[in-house]
Amino acid sequence: MLALSRKKNEAIVVNNNVEITILEIKGDQVKLGISAPREVPVYRKEVYVQIQEANKEAMNVENMEGLQDLL
């Protein structure tokens, strides 16, 4: 993991096309702004984990058998 120190209005660039800017710092909260191309998905980690779990559940063998019954 790369750890960087940034101040308000400073930014980092990832992969030449994603820019993350520190917008605001209040106590222990940091507000980030993320500029990325539309085709680059950006999620909060807890949402990303939920999506991954839902995808795994959708690929469950039991669900596939139910789909075969429909066809």
GROMACS elastic network, one bead per residue, 0.5 to 0.9 nm:
[ bonds ]
;  ai    aj funct       b0    kb
    4    12     6  0.88274   500
    6     9     6  0.83163   500
    6    10     6  0.58390   500
    6    11     6  0.70837   500
    6    12     6  0.84185   500
    6    21     6  0.87638   500
    6    22     6  0.71805   500
    7    10     6  0.54937   500
    7    11     6  0.83637   500
    7    22     6  0.67095   500
    7    23     6  0.89163   500
    7    24     6  0.88656   500
    7    25     6  0.84523   500
    8    11     6  0.85030   500
    8    21     6  0.78945   500
    8    22     6  0.50734   500
    8    23     6  0.57621   500
    8    24     6  0.59284   500
    8    25     6  0.68980   500
    9    21     6  0.61039   500
    9    22     6  0.52349   500
    9    23     6  0.56495   500
    9    24     6  0.78233   500
   10    20     6  0.85329   500
   10    21     6  0.57256   500
   10    22     6  0.57967   500
   10    23     6  0.81769   500
   11    19     6  0.66093   500
   11    20     6  0.53551   500
   11    22     6  0.62268   500
   12    18     6  0.83373   500
   12    19     6  0.57623   500
   12    20     6  0.53547   500
   12    21     6  0.65972   500
   12    22     6  0.89575   500
   13    16     6  0.62115   500
   13    17     6  0.70641   500
   13    18     6  0.55984   500
   13    20     6  0.63696   500
   13    21     6  0.88080   500
   14    17     6  0.64310   500
   14    18     6  0.50116   500
   14    19     6  0.62821   500
   14    20     6  0.79357   500
   15    18     6  0.63306   500
   15    19     6  0.88870   500
   16    19     6  0.81008   500
   17    35     6  0.80230   500
   17    36     6  0.61488   500
   17    37     6  0.70521   500
   18    34     6  0.70432   500
   18    35     6  0.56346   500
   18    37     6  0.73714   500
   18    40     6  0.86032   500
   19    33     6  0.80207   500
   19    34     6  0.57246   500
   19    35     6  0.51068   500
   19    36     6  0.66023   500
   20    32     6  0.65785   500
   20    33     6  0.56472   500
   20    35     6  0.65002   500
   20    36     6  0.87159   500
   21    31     6  0.85880   500
   21    32     6  0.56268   500
   21    33     6  0.50227   500
   21    34     6  0.64336   500
   21    35     6  0.83406   500
   22    25     6  0.76632   500
   22    30     6  0.71192   500
   22    31     6  0.61935   500
   22    33     6  0.64162   500
   23    30     6  0.75870   500
   23    31     6  0.53769   500
   23    32     6  0.54210   500
   23    33     6  0.62073   500
   24    29     6  0.82413   500
   24    30     6  0.58208   500
   24    32     6  0.72358   500
   25    28     6  0.75094   500
   25    29     6  0.59309   500
   25    31     6  0.63467   500
   26    29     6  0.52918   500
   26    30     6  0.64530   500
   26    31     6  0.83511   500
   27    30     6  0.80574   500
   34    42     6  0.82373   500
   36    39     6  0.81147   500
   36    40     6  0.62853   500
   36    41     6  0.82827   500
   36    42     6  0.81225   500
   37    40     6  0.55106   500
   37    41     6  0.84428   500
   38    41     6  0.71798   500
   42    48     6  0.87529   500
   43    46     6  0.80961   500
   43    47     6  0.62186   500
   43    48     6  0.57470   500
   44    47     6  0.53889   500
   44    48     6  0.62400   500
   44    49     6  0.87823   500
   45    49     6  0.61373   500
   45    50     6  0.86375   500
   46    49     6  0.51722   500
   46    50     6  0.63483   500
   46    51     6  0.87794   500
   47    50     6  0.50798   500
   47    51     6  0.62530   500
   47    52     6  0.86824   500
   48    51     6  0.51110   500
   48    52     6  0.62417   500
   48    53     6  0.86773   500
   49    52     6  0.50884   500
   49    53     6  0.61785   500
   49    54     6  0.85955   500
   50    53     6  0.51071   500
   50    54     6  0.61187   500
   50    55     6  0.85633   500
   51    54     6  0.50921   500
   51    55     6  0.61397   500
   51    56     6  0.86592   500
   52    55     6  0.50527   500
   52    56     6  0.62312   500
   52    57     6  0.86501   500
   53    56     6  0.50769   500
   53    57     6  0.61873   500
   53    58     6  0.85782   500
   54    57     6  0.50468   500
   54    58     6  0.61131   500
   54    59     6  0.86872   500
   55    58     6  0.50102   500
   55    59     6  0.63581   500
   55    60     6  0.88427   500
   56    59     6  0.51515   500
   56    60     6  0.64873   500
   57    60     6  0.50856   500
   57    61     6  0.88721   500
   57    63     6  0.80200   500
   58    61     6  0.85370   500
   58    63     6  0.65294   500
   58    64     6  0.80520   500
   59    62     6  0.84501   500
   59    63     6  0.68332   500
   59    64     6  0.68723   500
   60    63     6  0.53322   500
   60    64     6  0.65058   500
   60    65     6  0.89661   500
   61    65     6  0.63246   500
   61    66     6  0.87525   500
   62    65     6  0.51622   500
   62    66     6  0.64470   500
   62    67     6  0.87696   500
   63    66     6  0.50714   500
   63    67     6  0.62843   500
   63    68     6  0.87460   500
   64    68     6  0.62518   500
   64    69     6  0.87201   500
   65    68     6  0.50388   500
   65    69     6  0.63574   500
   65    70     6  0.88375   500
   66    69     6  0.51024   500
   66    70     6  0.65473   500
   66    71     6  0.89893   500
   67    70     6  0.51181   500
   67    71     6  0.65334   500
   68    71     6  0.51181   500
